[in-house]
């Protein structure tokens, strides 16, 4: 005799008792909005290059776009943990780059990587400013780092995404289509 278990009533009762945020707030690998205190740092840390000129943003300006947090594994086990920062799509929208076909993210050490628009439209990619609650410094791959919610989908564990996890980010530029 087969037994079927229906989780819908259980899920509904959780939603009714705790509210919908309780169901999704702890979903592994899914970034959630958080109300962290915004940095007071006003020195520019990121330059965005677009068709209408350059936009420079400080940590305070970036974090004021809205903070999201995700607990995720990375391709480098020593870097696993909790990351917080604005969504990449919000940063790009602030500078008018959100409709670019792709962007090139550049790091202070000269590394750069192209990220296609489908990534920031499909996934809640972070431009992380904090790791495990602490502001990231250059010695720990900061102050800015691209973080994909790797544990959100098995697809994000594919090696094609590995190089897109740029750290030491200092500029982003729009690119035309291929």
Secondary structure by P-SEA (a helix, b strand, c coil): cbbbbbaaaaaaaaaaaccccccccccccbbbbbbccccccccccbbbbcccbbbbbcaaaaaaabbbbbbccccccccccbbbbccaaaaaaaaccccccbbbbbccccbbbbbcaaaaaccccccccccccbbbcccccccbbbbcccccccccccccccccccccccbbbbbccc
